[in-house]
């Protein structure tokens, strides 16, 4: 049975790191501009509580997916690294993770949640639209052509 947990222990951070690696590999683009190597070494890093968190979706203690939250400023946070393993795609795991991370953002008092995504990630874009995200102007540097920036008002 699938359950969502907060990553708080070293072994859970290791599971998150592994899922983040899979996520990066699945994109097929160079994320060095995001200092991804440093991010992966320093998990939880910018996703640490109280301003952020990492959620894992587990099935019989095996990771099925993940998502992370980080602070942009007092009112705005960012959803990062939403990833579902291929064998779990199409089963609602991404939606569960996205809804859960939005709840975490509300608990932390954020008014808006943002994200950026690649134009090739059509399923993710459909999910974000279905959850009420809308297009916004770029809020950070991303050299990948066609990157979409989105936001949702939380309160």
Long-range contacts (C-beta under 8 A, 24 or more apart in sequence): 1-59, 1-60, 2-57, 2-58, 2-59, 2-64, 2-93, 2-96, 3-57, 3-58, 3-59, 4-55, 4-56, 4-57, 4-58, 4-96, 4-97, 4-100, 5-55, 5-56, 5-58, 6-49, 6-53, 6-54, 6-55, 7-44, 7-53, 7-54, 7-55, 7-56, 7-66, 8-49, 12-54, 12-56, 13-43, 13-44, 13-54, 15-56, 15-63, 15-66, 16-43, 16-44, 16-54, 16-56, 16-63, 16-66, 16-68, 17-43, 18-63, 19-56, 19-63, 19-65, 19-66, 19-81, 19-83, 19-85, 20-66, 20-81, 20-83, 22-83, 22-85, 23-66, 23-81, 23-83, 26-83, 27-118, 29-118, 29-144, 33-141, 33-142, 33-143, 46-70, 46-71, 47-80, 50-108, 51-77, 51-108, 52-77, 52-108, 53-101, 53-104, 55-97, 55-100, 55-101, 55-104, 57-84, 57-88, 57-93, 57-96, 57-97, 59-88, 64-88, 64-93, 65-93, 65-94, 65-97, 66-97, 67-97, 67-98, 67-100, 67-101, 68-101, 69-101, 69-104, 69-105, 69-108, 69-113, 71-110, 72-114, 72-139, 74-109, 75-110, 75-111, 75-112, 76-110, 76-111, 76-112, 76-113, 76-114, 77-105, 77-108, 77-110, 77-112, 77-113, 77-114, 78-113, 78-114, 78-115, 79-105, 79-113, 79-114, 79-115, 80-115, 82-115, 82-124, 89-123, 94-123, 94-124, 94-127, 95-127, 95-130, 95-131, 98-127, 98-128, 98-131, 99-131, 102-131, 102-152, 102-154, 105-154, 106-154, 106-155, 110-154, 111-153, 111-154, 111-155, 112-151, 112-152, 112-153, 112-154, 113-151, 113-152, 113-154, 114-139, 114-149, 114-150, 114-151, 115-149, 115-150, 115-151, 116-140, 116-142, 116-147, 116-148, 116-149, 116-150, 117-147, 117-148, 117-150, 118-144, 118-146, 118-147, 118-148, 119-146, 119-147, 119-148
